[in-house]
Amino acid sequence: MTRRPAFHLLIASDIVVCDSVVIVRPDGVLFAKNSDRDANEAQILQWQPAQSHAPGSTLRCTYLEIPQVSRTHATLVSRPFWMWGAEMGTNEHGVTIGNEAVFTKEPLADVGLTGMDLVRLALERSATATAAVQVIVELLEQHGQGGGCGLENRNFSYHNSFMIADPHTAFVLETAGKKHAVEQVIEGPRTISNALSIPAFAERYSDTIKTQVAAGHARQCRTQTLARDVARVGDLMRLLRDHGTSGAVVPEYHWTNGGLGVPCVHGGGLVASSQTTGAWVADLRAGHIRHWVTATAAPCLSLFKPVAVDQPLDLGPPPTDRADPRSLWWRHERLHRRVMQDPARLASGIIAERDQVERRWLADPPPTELAFADGDRLLARWTAEAWKEPVEDQRPWYVRRFWQKRNAAAGLEA
């Protein structure tokens, strides 16, 4: 059963948007992604070892049960807490994938594999980026894509594009229903946002109205411009923190879609809105693969911490959409939502110290466990300092209203 795309984008407040970047160079590939989703949609960082599976085994994805393969690779993914699939992730071979929502003229299926399912399945089943493209295409043709993908509105659905990389190459894979187009990135930067970008495919299948509301072209233009100046991993971190003006601390908001026009997205629009809920950067070189994640929302206020597929870490109880002080993601939200009331006053000291720590870590990455422990100590101190004195919210009224509703829904102190 299929249905035409609903007009959720035009009548409700939260949507799913993202940005992904690769830079292909002679010595390897740089990868980066911001995951932008509903404001209370916490993400889980999940390690999964390589496994063998009995013949005839099946696998339950977010909505579908499909045949399992005989062997799956070890993976590390960042996924919305309520989904089986992942927004972004990597595997033991260095295959690294992120996906984007795209809005097309093709009907949406009520049930199918979600784009996030396809990301995780490709990571579990592929040893190269080329193989990952083939895995996604075959699964798409066999099972289709579909099902609700929003937290606040489970009926919100979309099609998907993918940035797929390994230490040797990268691909853009764009879809509309079961149809697809593939572009290999031969050299230099290539970015995708919430807009079909392979020209002939986009011309035929793009839903221009929804794509415009999601600001997909605007963000892709911004990320493509910024990516031209990326020389190292730290530059990618700055790209994902961009508010539209180099070094800007205070986001710019528009009443229609909040802060959707730039890579570091902040919620607050009346027509459409989203929030960056997780960020990932990868340095993919043969014999030298390193990954960096925030495991928290708002990369402009977050610390990128080194992670590896073979360094699993117990991060405590998985977060949900309810505030939980045991969760790193929600502990950071108490800082994030406080500082964003008046970032011009509260953010500069945090950012200066954060940047100093990251420079040290980039030069000499600590073990994952130590990095997360140090990050947690910094977070506790920054949060205490941010809450020492009363703060007057400097944001527009529609942004304040947006966050009042989400804080109340999460049970988070205002």
Salt bridges, closest charged atoms under 4 A:
ASP14 OD1 - ARG406 NH2 3.23
ASP19 OD1 - ARG219 NH1 2.81
ASP27 OD1 - ARG25 NE 3.68
GLU41 OE2 - ARG37 NE 2.95
GLU87 OE1 - LYS33 NZ 3.47
GLU87 OE2 - ARG37 NH1 2.99
GLU92 OE2 - HIS73 ND1 3.89
GLU100 OE2 - LYS33 NZ 3.73
GLU106 OE1 - LYS179 NZ 3.00
ASP110 OD1 - ARG3 NE 2.72
GLU124 OE2 - ARG120 NE 3.40
GLU152 OE1 - ARG406 NH2 3.03
GLU183 OE2 - ARG190 NE 2.78
ASP235 OD2 - ARG232 NH1 3.99
ASP235 OD1 - ARG238 NH2 2.15
ASP242 OD2 - ARG222 NE 2.75
ASP283 OD2 - ARG285 NH2 2.74
ASP283 OD2 - HIS288 NE2 3.67
ASP324 OD2 - ARG326 NH2 2.91
GLU333 OE2 - HIS336 ND1 2.97
GLU333 OE1 - ARG337 NE 2.61
GLU353 OE2 - ARG381 NH2 2.49
ASP355 OD1 - ARG354 NE 2.72
GLU358 OE2 - ARG241 NH2 2.50
ASP374 OD1 - ARG377 NH2 2.17
ASP376 OD2 - ARG331 NH2 2.91
GLU385 OE2 - ARG381 NH1 3.87
GLU389 OE1 - ARG345 NH2 3.21
ASP393 OD2 - ARG395 NH2 2.82
GLU413 OE1 - ARG334 NH2 3.18
